[in-house]
Amino acid sequence: EGPERSGLFAYLNTSKQSVVLDLATTEGTSALHSLLATADAVIDDHDADWLERLGLDPGQLEQRYPAVVFCSITPCGLSAPPEWRHIRSLNVFHRSGWGYHTPSSPDPARPPLKGPGRFLVDYEAGLDAALCTAAALYWRRNGGSGQHIDVSQLEVMMSRADTVIGRLLAGDDEAGNDRSLYDQRGPRGFFPCADGAVYLYMTSRKHWKGLCELMGNPEWTRSYDDDWLEFGVTDERVAECQSQFAAWVRDKAKDAVSEQAQRLGVPIVPVNNAADLHRSPQFIFREFFRRLEHPVLGPALYPTVPYKLSASPATLATPAPRLGQHTEAVLHASHISTRAPAATKATAGAKDAIGNEVRQDGPLAGVRVLELTKVWAGPYAGKLLAFLGAEVIKIESRHNMDEMRAYGGVDPNHAPYFLSLNPEILSVQLNLKSPQGLELLRQLVAKSDIVLNNLRPGAMERMGFGYEQLRAIKPDIISVSIKMWGNDGPLGYQTGYAPCFASLAGFNYLVGYEGEPPAGINMRYGDATVGANAAFAAVAALLHRQRTGEGQFVDVSAVECLSSLIGDSLLAYSLTGQIPEPDGNRHADMAPHGCYPCRDGEWLSLAVATDDEWRTLCHLLERPALAEDPCFSTRAQRLQHYRELDARLAELTAGQSADALAARLRAAGLAACKSHSSLDVLQDEYLWNRQFYCAVSDKRDGTRPIVGAPWRLSKTPRAIVRGAPDLGEHNAYVYREVLGLSAERFQQLIDNGII
């Protein structure tokens, strides 16, 4: 209790200052506007009604403060209908489709679950807000102006599922109402062991052969072909494999068996909890936790950031401030009245509704990115940078293709995963096993700003493109590297997939029904979050270079990216010594808070924060007496009796239409939403009208619908019109125009198999 005893606030507000203003008074609003006039950026998460009441709506602010970047973060975007403006994180998670498929192996008879912790949606949206704000500041420093950024939490969450939703949109996969794991058929899942659990994920013959060796080549494995994971997967074989592995691993220690498996190339990892992470040799080596002394909460280890920037490292300078700690110092500082806004100059482009210039090429126009990435996390980072206007050139070859060009089809130019993930990307073919190919890559590095890779540990160095080697080619280059554990540390050699990141990070441990073992979030979660962190860190490095002329190495740890999404839970352990456990759909401050059954297998997500909201809910459910039940009449009582509360509500919602009931509750100001299936997600009319689903060019069908950008930028919107590239589609442009090769030299390189 008390404003200085919140672990969440302590985690989120290190290195900040606190100013208290009363915006109901003329003095308070005047002080606010004095601060706005001196700001570089303003970040806000109020709804459109609140902003309008205070005269702070985006149009007014852009006119009054043309040099300031304003970023709004709301559940569904500022253009959302009033009924959707007050939904909460739980509802956004379920409207996006993630909730319906959580936990990782859902039982249709049990409620869908929230993500790990309480604030997953908020952290994800904050990440994209930081990315867009940094990109907008970069454009402003290049002679642009301020602008308004509209970030939709719903669209951010759906963007994190771009390869799944993109395939459904285009008809490459069939949407439905079942709570399956989409197309994952091989052995995977959580397996209890002597001191917790491990997570197993296998897709290839290499994984299978390594697993057989790990278990001592038992007799039962001899009935399986080496390539069964690629060509012979059946439900029966998967079930037997999982049963046999479960029996074998039951008495093993999770860290020991995972270490042995990784040495054999098998993606088995421990399912870590908060205590495991605090003693992790990898986290200790990389100094992921930093000790700070809070004036009220005392000393604790705080999670930092999941990327190391070699030239401008992020630091936790001070603990979170006390309420109003800096009011006097800030409001009476001389810079409030004397600092001038950043200089701006006009830029060519169309006019917006209030007569300002609008450029259609994005705030990162003129930035060139070389992308040596595969699968999802790296390409997703490249896609976000492209959506912000960067020219992103993907380096690939027919003999070393991105695996996404093979998943789900036989035509590498029309593979559904690749098409969903790579719009607005350029593709060049280059044989990196030849000296001539490596020389061409060096020439491209010399013409680029950022080199982005998520190759295996040591791969860039072996090719001669480690950071120091890149720096010798172009001193101000920014090299962004994505690895499971980062580029160094005792576990840096290990590799894995998104479910492995989530299990190692403590992320999966927090998802499960109360009192039961961890069940984990949907297996698709993680890669896109890692890519978003890499994109933000790249733009942060661009801002540093813009100011100093200095490039740097950006070392992104996928595991740390997901740990940062549960940072408040990790800090809670440091403050209390208690390990946060799976808690179903519980929330520390809201009850009811969860998913309740409706007819035809549908579920309603509902989050009630106040006693007034509770009374409204009981009235709409035609049970006014329930509001006065001594077990439920106050929030404290509802939190105490949450199990009985959930059971009573489940009786009242069963048999009702989830959509109709949710609409009735929202109309009364309550935070409610049907838990959306993949079919519901595709049919969301609001997302079509907001043009989040947009059409891009497609070589085979003319156009193709994709998942677009989850933000709107008022002055530098990027027109997303070009679909994913054919293999080598942009060879001529890159080699002839960017590198300036002659027609004869270009043809010679083709004839020699270099291009």
SEVEXKE-776097 format. One line per 10 residues: number of its first residue (from 1); their letters; for each residue z, x, y of C-alpha. Coordinates in Angstrom, 3 decimals. Layout:
NUM> A> Z,X,Y  ... $
//
This chain:
1> EGPERSGLFA> 0.000,0.000,0.000  -0.599,1.077,3.574  -3.622,2.419,5.452  -2.896,6.073,4.637  -2.385,5.710,0.872  -5.884,4.808,-0.297  -7.345,7.327,-2.730  -10.766,5.775,-2.186  -10.581,6.306,1.571  -9.290,9.839,1.030 $
11> YLNTSKQSVV> -12.257,10.641,-1.220  -14.950,9.183,1.027  -13.765,10.381,4.417  -13.061,14.106,4.192  -14.303,16.136,7.174  -14.487,13.018,9.398  -12.743,11.846,12.554  -11.228,8.392,13.099  -11.496,6.382,16.318  -9.985,2.899,16.706 $
21> LDLATTEGTS> -11.728,0.418,19.016  -11.065,-3.264,19.623  -14.556,-4.723,19.741  -13.188,-8.095,20.854  -12.509,-6.548,24.268  -14.824,-5.383,27.047  -13.093,-2.002,27.032  -13.697,-1.571,23.293  -17.390,-2.492,23.378  -17.919,-0.302,26.427 $
31> ALHSLLATAD> -16.374,2.668,24.609  -18.561,1.953,21.584  -21.708,2.010,23.692  -20.606,5.272,25.309  -20.379,6.762,21.824  -23.722,5.274,20.742  -25.449,6.888,23.716  -24.412,10.356,22.532  -25.042,9.887,18.815  -27.740,11.458,16.673 $
41> AVIDDHDADW> -27.299,8.840,13.957  -25.378,5.603,13.487  -24.587,4.286,9.993  -23.551,0.655,9.643  -22.920,-1.748,6.762  -22.243,-5.066,8.520  -24.440,-8.093,8.016  -27.028,-9.303,10.525  -24.746,-12.065,11.883  -21.974,-9.608,12.793 $
51> LERLGLDPGQ> -24.416,-7.263,14.508  -25.954,-10.088,16.509  -22.572,-11.401,17.673  -21.769,-7.994,19.168  -25.224,-7.419,20.637  -25.885,-4.651,18.117  -28.936,-5.986,16.305  -31.564,-3.329,15.532  -34.136,-4.447,18.117  -31.619,-4.266,20.961 $
61> LEQRYPAVVF> -30.254,-0.921,19.836  -33.695,0.684,19.509  -34.603,-0.379,23.044  -31.301,0.725,24.571  -30.950,4.014,22.644  -34.480,5.219,21.809  -33.326,8.667,20.632  -30.784,7.440,18.071  -31.404,6.925,14.345  -29.721,3.673,13.240 $
71> CSITPCGLSA> -29.224,3.093,9.528  -28.142,-0.303,8.151  -26.886,-0.666,4.563  -26.614,-4.250,3.301  -26.632,-5.959,-0.113  -30.226,-7.231,0.056  -31.622,-5.912,3.347  -31.186,-7.314,6.855  -33.920,-9.890,6.302  -32.022,-11.556,3.437 $
81> PPEWRHIRSL> -31.300,-15.291,3.710  -27.730,-16.014,4.921  -26.518,-17.048,1.449  -27.257,-13.567,0.073  -25.617,-11.588,2.882  -22.095,-11.815,1.496  -22.593,-10.938,-2.150  -20.635,-7.965,-3.444  -21.374,-4.862,-5.491  -20.821,-6.670,-8.794 $
91> NVFHRSGWGY> -23.422,-9.294,-7.846  -25.950,-6.706,-6.699  -25.546,-4.846,-9.992  -26.291,-8.058,-11.875  -29.130,-9.252,-9.639  -30.846,-5.879,-10.148  -30.943,-6.353,-13.936  -28.673,-3.420,-14.767  -25.634,-5.572,-15.494  -27.386,-7.782,-18.042 $
101> HTPSSPDPAR> -28.107,-4.698,-20.190  -24.629,-3.135,-19.872  -22.880,-1.883,-21.988  -25.339,0.364,-23.774  -25.436,-1.661,-27.018  -24.669,-5.157,-25.764  -23.283,-7.943,-27.892  -24.985,-11.130,-26.595  -21.808,-13.108,-27.267  -19.688,-10.935,-24.961 $
111> PPLKGPGRFL> -19.869,-10.724,-21.170  -22.141,-8.178,-19.509  -20.142,-5.445,-17.793  -20.059,-3.858,-14.384  -20.977,-0.208,-14.026  -18.385,2.583,-14.095  -15.614,2.330,-11.537  -15.892,-0.202,-8.717  -18.436,1.238,-6.308  -21.553,2.353,-8.190 $
121> VDYEAGLDAA> -23.912,0.197,-6.104  -22.343,1.397,-2.860  -22.616,5.069,-3.794  -26.255,4.711,-4.828  -27.191,2.920,-1.599  -25.258,5.477,0.441  -27.306,8.229,-1.175  -30.614,6.666,-0.105  -29.186,5.982,3.357  -28.314,9.673,3.689 $
131> LCTAAALYWR> -31.809,10.655,2.505  -33.575,8.376,4.986  -31.267,9.308,7.867  -31.881,13.016,7.271  -35.647,12.445,7.070  -35.602,10.405,10.295  -33.628,13.155,12.066  -36.188,15.695,10.835  -38.996,13.625,12.370  -37.062,13.208,15.613 $
141> RNGGSGQHID> -36.601,16.968,15.903  -40.343,17.412,15.389  -40.988,15.460,18.574  -40.483,11.948,17.308  -37.911,9.418,18.467  -35.024,7.502,17.003  -35.672,4.493,14.795  -34.032,1.858,12.610  -33.616,2.207,8.836  -32.938,-0.876,6.703 $
151> VSQLEVMMSR> -31.520,0.061,3.263  -31.209,-2.662,0.630  -28.595,-2.011,-2.064  -30.458,-4.356,-4.414  -33.722,-2.477,-4.016  -32.033,0.901,-4.425  -30.608,-0.230,-7.766  -33.987,-1.547,-8.888  -35.713,1.628,-7.754  -33.396,3.492,-10.134 $
161> ADTVIGRLLA> -35.119,1.557,-12.963  -38.657,2.181,-11.713  -40.208,3.253,-15.019  -38.824,0.199,-16.820  -39.548,-2.411,-14.139  -42.919,-0.855,-13.274  -44.127,-1.249,-16.843  -42.939,-4.848,-16.949  -44.598,-5.640,-13.619  -47.945,-4.329,-14.831 $
171> GDDEAGNDRS> -47.746,-6.091,-18.187  -47.492,-2.838,-20.172  -44.284,-4.140,-21.689  -43.114,-7.716,-22.144  -40.279,-9.062,-20.025  -37.789,-11.364,-21.670  -34.271,-12.710,-21.717  -32.769,-10.625,-24.484  -30.169,-7.926,-23.782  -31.832,-5.157,-25.771 $
181> LYDQRGPRGF> -32.212,-1.472,-24.950  -35.885,-1.901,-24.102  -37.880,0.474,-26.310  -35.267,2.926,-27.600  -35.392,2.840,-31.407  -34.115,6.218,-32.608  -30.520,7.151,-33.467  -28.302,7.182,-30.425  -24.853,6.063,-29.415  -21.137,6.804,-29.208 $
191> FPCADGAVYL> -19.363,8.127,-32.300  -15.565,8.445,-32.619  -14.247,11.866,-33.586  -10.856,13.538,-33.976  -10.065,13.800,-30.254  -12.294,11.200,-28.607  -16.009,10.593,-29.017  -19.382,12.293,-28.873  -22.738,10.922,-27.751  -25.868,11.521,-29.856 $
201> YMTSRKHWKG> -29.450,11.104,-28.644  -32.448,12.178,-30.766  -36.206,11.827,-30.274  -38.027,14.663,-32.052  -38.387,16.569,-35.328  -36.642,19.537,-33.698  -33.601,17.356,-33.057  -33.648,16.030,-36.628  -33.935,19.443,-38.253  -31.140,20.753,-36.056 $
211> LCELMGNPEW> -28.920,17.799,-36.979  -29.559,18.396,-40.680  -28.536,22.039,-40.291  -25.479,21.049,-38.268  -24.284,18.766,-41.095  -25.074,21.345,-43.815  -28.315,19.664,-45.011  -26.616,16.881,-47.031  -28.433,15.203,-49.885  -29.094,11.919,-48.038 $
221> TRSYDDDWLE> -31.283,13.661,-45.410  -33.902,14.636,-48.032  -35.364,11.135,-48.109  -36.363,11.492,-44.435  -39.587,13.201,-43.336  -39.182,15.890,-40.688  -41.260,13.847,-38.236  -39.684,10.452,-38.936  -38.352,10.148,-35.381  -41.891,10.356,-34.068 $
231> FGVTDERVAE> -43.798,8.352,-36.674  -41.422,6.650,-39.109  -38.581,4.992,-37.225  -37.255,1.815,-38.859  -34.078,-0.132,-38.219  -32.910,0.654,-41.749  -33.373,4.399,-41.379  -31.646,4.421,-37.994  -28.716,2.438,-39.375  -28.264,4.797,-42.337 $
241> CQSQFAAWVR> -28.570,7.895,-40.150  -25.965,6.582,-37.713  -23.608,5.561,-40.518  -23.843,8.951,-42.226  -23.398,10.862,-38.960  -20.414,8.688,-38.026  -18.694,9.544,-41.323  -19.453,13.271,-40.919  -18.253,13.608,-37.318  -15.127,11.446,-37.606 $
251> DKAKDAVSEQ> -12.727,14.352,-38.221  -14.449,16.895,-35.955  -13.327,18.038,-32.477  -15.751,16.755,-29.836  -16.166,19.990,-27.869  -16.588,22.175,-30.943  -19.198,19.985,-32.633  -21.098,19.528,-29.361  -21.176,23.273,-28.729  -22.487,23.948,-32.236 $
261> AQRLGVPIVP> -25.097,21.179,-31.903  -26.343,22.474,-28.556  -26.823,25.939,-30.055  -29.100,24.279,-32.630  -31.013,22.328,-29.966  -29.471,18.938,-30.810  -28.530,16.680,-27.841  -24.937,15.944,-28.845  -22.353,16.015,-26.060  -18.667,15.110,-25.685 $
271> VNNAADLHRS> -17.814,11.827,-23.963  -15.647,13.296,-21.219  -12.886,11.573,-19.282  -11.321,12.575,-15.958  -8.863,14.993,-17.571  -11.673,16.696,-19.501  -13.620,17.267,-16.290  -10.669,18.725,-14.416  -10.268,21.385,-17.107  -14.001,21.851,-17.775 $
281> PQFIFREFFR> -14.899,25.574,-17.662  -18.253,24.592,-16.137  -16.719,22.571,-13.305  -14.154,25.308,-12.688  -16.868,27.972,-12.567  -19.033,25.962,-10.159  -16.002,24.937,-8.054  -16.957,21.275,-8.230  -13.358,20.379,-7.373  -11.793,21.653,-4.142 $
291> RLEHPVLGPA> -8.101,21.462,-3.277  -7.158,19.643,-0.056  -3.747,18.725,1.314  -3.649,15.148,2.609  -0.786,14.509,5.085  0.439,11.446,3.141  -1.043,11.682,-0.355  -0.299,15.388,-0.671  -2.389,18.064,-2.430  -5.154,17.071,-4.851 $
301> LYPTVPYKLS> -8.440,18.272,-6.297  -11.366,16.507,-4.641  -14.881,16.242,-6.127  -17.373,17.921,-3.825  -21.182,17.547,-3.913  -23.526,17.950,-6.896  -25.811,20.538,-5.314  -25.255,24.093,-4.161  -27.135,25.112,-1.014  -27.306,28.891,-0.811 $
311> ASPATLATPA> -27.679,29.217,2.971  -25.813,26.151,4.254  -23.242,25.178,1.601  -21.470,21.861,1.927  -17.755,22.169,2.617  -14.714,19.911,2.679  -13.328,21.033,6.029  -10.402,18.634,6.440  -8.743,15.786,4.535  -9.503,12.210,5.523 $
321> PRLGQHTEAV> -8.123,11.350,8.969  -5.238,9.028,9.726  -6.167,5.711,11.305  -7.118,6.412,14.925  -6.126,10.075,14.679  -8.927,11.195,17.010  -9.189,8.216,19.382  -7.816,9.997,22.420  -9.633,13.275,21.807  -13.013,11.676,21.190 $
331> LHASHISTRA> -12.998,9.000,23.888  -11.846,11.402,26.560  -13.972,14.356,25.533  -16.350,15.591,28.203  -19.383,15.288,25.932  -19.098,11.493,25.945  -20.312,11.328,29.526  -22.329,14.521,29.852  -24.321,14.966,26.652  -27.947,13.849,26.984 $
341> PAATKATAGA> -29.836,12.222,24.106  -32.326,14.381,22.230  -35.677,14.758,23.954  -38.512,12.724,22.561  -42.230,12.576,23.146  -44.860,10.004,22.408  -46.676,10.123,19.082  -50.031,8.662,18.191  -49.998,5.414,16.277  -49.872,1.658,16.429 $
351> KDAIGNEVRQ> -47.347,-0.298,18.508  -44.428,-2.254,17.108  -43.172,-5.601,18.401  -41.371,-4.019,21.357  -44.166,-1.650,22.312  -42.983,1.566,20.639  -45.288,3.908,18.769  -45.374,3.531,14.988  -46.723,6.203,12.642  -47.841,5.114,9.199 $
361> DGPLAGVRVL> -47.493,8.487,7.482  -43.706,8.750,7.105  -41.038,10.962,8.706  -41.837,13.919,6.407  -45.545,13.982,7.282  -46.710,17.601,7.312  -44.200,18.733,4.669  -45.826,20.070,1.474  -43.962,19.973,-1.855  -45.040,21.757,-5.040 $
371> ELTKVWAGPY> -43.710,19.830,-8.016  -43.243,21.564,-11.372  -41.399,18.728,-13.035  -41.478,16.538,-16.110  -40.166,13.209,-17.410  -38.030,11.348,-14.842  -35.426,13.094,-12.648  -37.763,15.673,-11.086  -40.743,13.314,-10.670  -38.430,10.689,-9.125 $
381> AGKLLAFLGA> -37.315,13.235,-6.503  -40.972,14.004,-5.784  -41.791,10.307,-5.508  -39.016,9.666,-2.958  -40.213,12.614,-0.854  -43.776,11.265,-1.079  -42.580,7.797,-0.051  -41.129,9.487,3.058  -44.489,11.079,3.887  -44.430,14.498,2.231 $
391> EVIKIESRHN> -47.582,15.749,0.506  -46.402,16.248,-3.081  -48.649,18.292,-5.380  -47.847,18.066,-9.081  -48.790,21.195,-11.076  -49.816,20.369,-14.661  -52.413,21.108,-17.328  -53.927,19.442,-20.355  -51.985,21.822,-22.613  -48.697,21.428,-20.745 $
401> MDEMRAYGGV> -48.599,17.830,-19.549  -45.682,15.828,-18.289  -44.407,13.997,-21.374  -44.607,10.758,-19.402  -48.405,11.005,-19.692  -47.996,10.507,-23.450  -45.237,7.890,-23.646  -46.439,4.370,-24.318  -50.159,5.102,-24.691  -52.857,7.530,-25.774 $
411> DPNHAPYFLS> -54.719,7.874,-22.462  -52.936,10.518,-20.334  -54.462,8.962,-17.225  -53.129,5.496,-17.988  -49.742,6.041,-19.617  -47.474,3.244,-18.321  -44.378,5.397,-17.728  -46.344,7.943,-15.718  -48.132,5.267,-13.693  -44.826,3.652,-12.766 $
421> LNPEILSVQL> -43.187,6.893,-11.647  -45.881,8.847,-9.801  -47.528,6.795,-7.017  -48.611,8.756,-3.914  -48.502,12.027,-5.889  -51.382,14.541,-6.024  -52.262,16.222,-9.343  -53.838,19.618,-9.905  -54.534,21.340,-13.182  -53.491,24.948,-13.488 $
431> NLKSPQGLEL> -53.176,27.228,-16.514  -49.840,28.943,-15.928  -50.207,31.089,-19.049  -52.884,33.194,-17.355  -52.482,35.871,-14.658  -55.141,34.127,-12.545  -53.277,30.827,-12.789  -50.029,32.441,-11.722  -51.803,34.051,-8.770  -53.151,30.662,-7.663 $
441> LRQLVAKSDI> -49.631,29.250,-7.875  -48.414,32.086,-5.653  -51.082,31.170,-3.121  -49.947,27.544,-3.213  -46.317,28.582,-2.728  -47.387,30.481,0.397  -48.826,27.232,1.771  -45.841,25.026,0.885  -42.409,24.116,2.228  -40.563,23.070,-0.932 $
451> VLNNLRPGAM> -40.884,24.028,-4.604  -39.268,21.434,-6.866  -38.644,22.021,-10.581  -36.625,20.595,-13.455  -37.863,23.003,-16.130  -35.586,24.440,-18.802  -33.069,27.107,-17.754  -34.824,30.422,-17.146  -38.386,29.017,-17.250  -39.152,29.584,-13.559 $
461> ERMGFGYEQL> -37.777,33.122,-13.685  -39.844,33.973,-16.776  -43.005,32.873,-14.950  -42.086,35.025,-11.965  -41.036,32.125,-9.709  -37.271,32.425,-9.481  -35.893,31.946,-5.985  -35.945,35.624,-5.005  -39.528,35.887,-6.260  -40.533,32.761,-4.337 $
471> RAIKPDIISV> -38.828,34.138,-1.255  -40.882,37.314,-1.518  -44.014,35.155,-1.333  -42.777,32.922,1.514  -39.473,33.928,3.159  -38.600,30.432,4.414  -39.420,28.589,1.179  -36.967,25.955,-0.081  -36.569,26.065,-3.856  -34.962,22.986,-5.456 $
481> SIKMWGNDGP> -33.900,23.332,-9.087  -32.592,20.488,-11.263  -30.742,21.360,-14.485  -28.307,19.428,-16.666  -25.377,21.670,-15.711  -26.979,23.505,-12.800  -28.344,27.049,-12.881  -25.199,28.955,-13.779  -21.886,28.692,-15.546  -20.738,29.002,-19.155 $
491> LGYQTGYAPC> -22.518,25.759,-20.195  -25.638,26.305,-18.103  -27.779,26.996,-21.170  -27.371,23.427,-22.472  -29.950,20.660,-22.110  -30.013,16.931,-22.637  -31.207,13.546,-21.451  -29.824,10.999,-18.993  -27.340,9.443,-21.472  -26.057,12.964,-22.120 $
501> FASLAGFNYL> -25.573,13.565,-18.382  -23.661,10.286,-18.108  -21.400,11.095,-21.060  -20.641,14.633,-19.903  -19.959,13.426,-16.352  -17.145,11.006,-17.198  -19.491,8.208,-16.141  -19.983,6.577,-19.556  -16.295,6.868,-20.410  -15.390,4.258,-17.776 $
511> VGYEGEPPAG> -17.706,1.529,-19.120  -16.324,-0.652,-21.884  -14.195,-3.651,-22.678  -10.539,-3.262,-21.818  -8.519,-1.659,-24.609  -11.634,-0.634,-26.545  -13.482,2.703,-26.849  -16.038,3.605,-24.162  -19.369,1.818,-24.621  -21.377,3.373,-21.766 $
521> INMRYGDATV> -23.836,2.022,-19.248  -27.435,1.253,-20.185  -29.112,4.344,-21.684  -31.751,4.447,-18.950  -29.193,5.174,-16.236  -28.925,8.606,-14.656  -32.272,10.367,-14.232  -33.251,8.568,-11.038  -29.834,9.180,-9.474  -30.252,12.896,-10.138 $
531> GANAAFAAVA> -33.701,12.802,-8.524  -32.339,11.016,-5.450  -29.664,13.697,-5.009  -32.319,16.406,-5.300  -34.513,14.682,-2.706  -31.618,14.401,-0.258  -30.570,18.013,-0.745  -34.194,19.096,-0.148  -34.318,17.245,3.184  -30.902,18.650,4.159 $
541> ALLHRQRTGE> -32.379,22.110,3.532  -35.414,21.175,5.651  -33.108,20.237,8.531  -31.358,23.593,8.211  -34.708,25.429,8.214  -35.880,23.418,11.188  -32.828,24.558,13.140  -32.600,28.181,11.937  -35.950,29.134,10.374  -34.111,29.939,7.129 $
551> GQFVDVSAVE> -35.129,28.701,3.691  -32.732,28.520,0.755  -32.097,27.815,-2.907  -30.866,24.332,-3.821  -29.145,24.188,-7.219  -28.736,20.591,-8.456  -26.484,19.754,-11.406  -27.404,16.487,-13.136  -23.909,16.123,-14.611  -22.281,16.634,-11.221 $
561> CLSSLIGDSL> -24.627,14.024,-9.703  -23.208,11.363,-12.003  -19.636,12.612,-11.623  -20.023,12.140,-7.876  -20.636,8.404,-8.485  -17.126,8.095,-9.921  -15.517,10.541,-7.510  -12.757,8.151,-6.492  -11.758,7.767,-10.173  -11.676,11.548,-10.601 $
571> LAYSLTGQIP> -9.528,11.917,-7.481  -7.254,9.130,-8.741  -6.493,11.238,-11.815  -5.638,14.241,-9.649  -3.333,12.107,-7.483  -1.563,10.200,-10.270  -2.031,12.130,-13.518  -3.222,8.908,-15.179  -6.655,8.924,-16.863  -8.782,5.976,-15.697 $
581> EPDGNRHADM> -9.801,3.976,-18.763  -12.551,1.414,-19.492  -11.483,-1.806,-17.789  -14.140,-4.392,-18.597  -15.002,-6.210,-15.365  -11.617,-5.771,-13.691  -11.293,-4.919,-10.013  -8.112,-3.634,-8.390  -8.397,-5.985,-5.397  -10.394,-9.020,-6.578 $
591> APHGCYPCRD> -9.734,-11.772,-9.098  -11.677,-13.470,-10.476  -14.149,-10.612,-10.803  -16.489,-10.685,-13.759  -19.199,-12.444,-15.744  -18.744,-15.959,-17.066  -20.794,-17.762,-19.726  -23.280,-20.469,-18.827  -25.739,-22.428,-20.933  -28.611,-20.926,-22.941 $
601> GEWLSLAVAT> -26.965,-17.511,-23.124  -26.929,-17.061,-19.333  -24.107,-15.397,-17.410  -22.716,-15.849,-13.900  -21.387,-12.858,-11.935  -18.574,-13.861,-9.599  -16.347,-11.871,-7.217  -13.525,-13.588,-5.288  -11.562,-11.554,-2.744  -9.319,-13.981,-0.843 $
611> DDEWRTLCHL> -7.129,-17.006,-1.428  -9.446,-19.117,0.748  -12.390,-18.148,-1.444  -10.343,-19.055,-4.527  -9.577,-22.527,-3.183  -13.265,-23.050,-2.345  -14.245,-22.029,-5.865  -11.785,-24.467,-7.460  -13.064,-27.290,-5.244  -16.707,-26.592,-6.187 $
621> LERPALAEDP> -15.782,-26.471,-9.876  -14.053,-29.841,-9.412  -10.665,-28.448,-10.406  -8.694,-28.475,-7.097  -5.389,-28.478,-8.969  -6.244,-25.068,-10.437  -5.989,-23.559,-6.956  -2.294,-24.468,-6.837  -1.474,-23.333,-10.369  1.498,-20.942,-9.908 $
631> CFSTRAQRLQ> -0.299,-18.350,-12.048  -3.344,-18.306,-9.784  -2.453,-19.537,-6.289  -2.278,-16.068,-4.676  -4.372,-12.972,-5.144  -1.391,-11.029,-6.504  -0.811,-13.720,-9.130  -4.489,-13.862,-10.085  -4.576,-10.094,-10.506  -1.489,-10.282,-12.718 $
641> HYRELDARLA> -2.823,-13.130,-14.879  -6.473,-12.109,-14.927  -6.940,-12.667,-18.673  -5.815,-16.287,-18.494  -7.845,-16.721,-15.314  -11.040,-15.466,-16.969  -10.491,-17.756,-19.949  -10.012,-20.838,-17.730  -13.115,-20.072,-15.683  -15.204,-19.447,-18.795 $
651> ELTAGQSADA> -14.357,-22.993,-19.941  -15.505,-24.403,-16.592  -18.790,-22.477,-16.340  -19.896,-22.926,-19.950  -22.720,-25.432,-20.239  -23.785,-25.123,-16.599  -27.002,-23.586,-15.312  -26.191,-20.086,-14.033  -28.851,-20.241,-11.312  -27.829,-23.679,-10.048 $
661> LAARLRAAGL> -24.115,-22.913,-10.103  -24.594,-19.555,-8.366  -26.714,-21.166,-5.628  -24.041,-23.827,-5.042  -21.312,-21.187,-4.795  -23.324,-18.933,-2.470  -24.070,-21.860,-0.161  -20.303,-22.198,0.295  -19.965,-18.502,1.166  -18.892,-17.199,-2.243 $
671> AACKSHSSLD> -20.197,-14.016,-3.871  -22.021,-15.302,-6.945  -25.255,-14.503,-8.753  -26.807,-15.061,-12.152  -26.857,-11.896,-14.261  -30.595,-11.286,-14.176  -32.647,-10.567,-17.267  -35.845,-8.533,-16.986  -37.757,-11.813,-16.671  -35.552,-12.928,-13.767 $
681> VLQDEYLWNR> -36.043,-9.571,-12.066  -39.824,-9.940,-12.168  -39.678,-13.490,-10.851  -37.435,-12.683,-7.866  -39.456,-14.265,-5.054  -37.470,-12.517,-2.330  -38.512,-9.090,-3.609  -42.170,-10.101,-3.651  -41.942,-11.506,-0.119  -40.186,-8.377,1.126 $
691> QFYCAVSDKR> -43.033,-6.358,-0.462  -40.641,-4.284,-2.512  -43.080,-4.995,-5.289  -46.325,-3.616,-3.907  -49.871,-3.001,-5.158  -51.411,0.470,-5.446  -54.824,1.681,-6.578  -55.479,1.932,-10.295  -58.541,3.602,-11.833  -58.816,1.145,-14.714 $
701> DGTRPIVGAP> -57.791,-2.226,-13.275  -58.424,-1.794,-9.552  -54.834,-2.381,-8.469  -51.452,-2.181,-10.141  -48.049,-3.553,-9.048  -45.246,-0.988,-8.758  -41.675,-0.690,-7.528  -41.888,0.418,-3.884  -39.446,2.066,-1.480  -35.966,0.499,-1.208 $
711> WRLSKTPRAI> -35.829,1.034,2.547  -37.735,0.056,5.705  -38.278,2.520,8.571  -39.218,0.967,11.903  -41.210,3.871,13.429  -42.410,5.919,10.469  -43.152,3.597,7.557  -45.189,5.212,4.801  -48.020,3.023,3.569  -47.733,3.136,-0.256 $
721> VRGAPDLGEH> -51.258,2.437,-1.472  -52.277,5.221,-3.871  -51.409,4.882,-7.541  -50.447,7.702,-9.881  -53.125,10.397,-10.150  -55.459,11.213,-13.001  -54.797,14.626,-14.512  -56.289,17.143,-12.062  -57.627,14.415,-9.776  -56.995,16.475,-6.646 $
731> NAYVYREVLG> -58.247,19.857,-7.846  -61.082,19.986,-5.333  -58.897,19.041,-2.365  -56.099,21.482,-3.193  -58.187,24.482,-4.231  -61.090,24.059,-1.817  -59.327,22.684,1.276  -55.715,23.822,0.996  -56.433,27.274,-0.463  -59.920,27.596,1.011 $
741> LSAERFQQLI> -61.653,28.749,-2.192  -65.442,28.888,-2.133  -67.472,26.515,-4.304  -68.526,29.454,-6.460  -64.964,30.701,-6.990  -63.762,27.163,-7.727  -66.434,26.686,-10.398  -65.705,30.097,-11.892  -62.037,29.178,-12.317  -63.073,25.957,-14.050 $
751> DNGII> -65.472,27.806,-16.354  -62.743,30.299,-17.277  -60.222,27.555,-18.097  -57.861,28.487,-15.251  -58.397,25.089,-13.598 $
//
